[in-house]
Amino acid sequence: MNNKMKNRVVTTAISIFFLIIGILCTISYFHPITYSESERRDLAQFPTNITAERIFDKTAILEFEDYTVDQFPFREVF
């Protein structure tokens, strides 16, 4: 396999990987998991009260960060 073909294969594989992760993240947005059995705790949900004031004082951003970490697809496998 020549260098050009290897580059195309690697680029295609990485693109497909990111596409699948994006699709799974979109699905998890519409069907969020509410409870983690392994951690025995409620998982963070999408912040509902997002205002400019909460963005500037970083509370909405911190809530969104907790949400993205808790709702990442296959997070318990990783």
C-alpha positions in Angstrom: 0.0 0.0 0.0 1.5 3.3 -1.0 1.6 6.4 1.3 -1.3 8.2 -0.4 -3.6 5.2 0.1 -2.6 4.8 3.7 -3.4 8.5 4.4 -6.8 8.1 2.8 -7.6 5.0 4.8 -6.5 6.6 8.1 -8.4 9.8 7.3 -11.6 7.9 6.4 -11.4 5.7 9.6 -10.9 8.7 11.8 -13.8 10.6 10.1 -16.1 7.6 10.5 -15.1 7.4 14.2 -15.9 11.0 14.9 -19.2 10.7 12.9 -20.3 7.8 15.0 -19.4 9.6 18.3 -21.3 12.6 17.1 -24.4 10.5 16.3 -24.2 8.8 19.7 -23.9 12.2 21.5 -26.9 13.4 19.6 -28.9 10.3 20.5 -27.9 10.6 24.2 -29.1 14.3 24.1 -32.6 13.2 23.2 -32.5 10.1 25.5 -30.4 11.0 28.5 -29.5 8.5 31.2 -30.7 9.6 34.6 -29.0 7.2 37.0 -25.7 5.4 37.0 -25.9 2.0 38.6 -22.1 1.5 38.9 -21.6 4.9 40.6 -24.9 4.8 42.5 -25.8 8.5 41.8 -28.0 10.6 39.6 -26.3 11.9 36.5 -26.2 15.6 35.5 -28.9 16.6 33.0 -28.8 19.4 30.4 -28.9 22.8 32.1 -32.3 24.3 31.6 -31.7 27.8 32.9 -29.1 29.3 30.6 -28.9 33.0 30.6 -26.2 35.5 29.7 -25.7 36.3 33.4 -25.2 32.6 34.3 -22.8 32.2 31.3 -20.6 35.2 32.5 -20.4 34.0 36.0 -19.6 30.4 34.7 -22.3 28.5 36.5 -24.1 27.5 33.3 -20.8 26.5 31.7 -19.9 24.3 34.7 -23.3 22.7 34.7 -22.9 22.0 30.9 -19.4 20.5 31.5 -20.8 18.2 34.2 -23.6 17.2 31.8 -21.2 16.4 28.9 -19.0 14.3 31.1 -22.0 12.4 32.6 -23.8 11.8 29.3 -20.8 10.8 27.1 -21.6 7.6 25.2 -20.1 4.5 26.7 -18.6 6.5 29.6 -18.6 3.5 31.9 -16.7 1.4 29.4 -13.9 4.0 29.1 
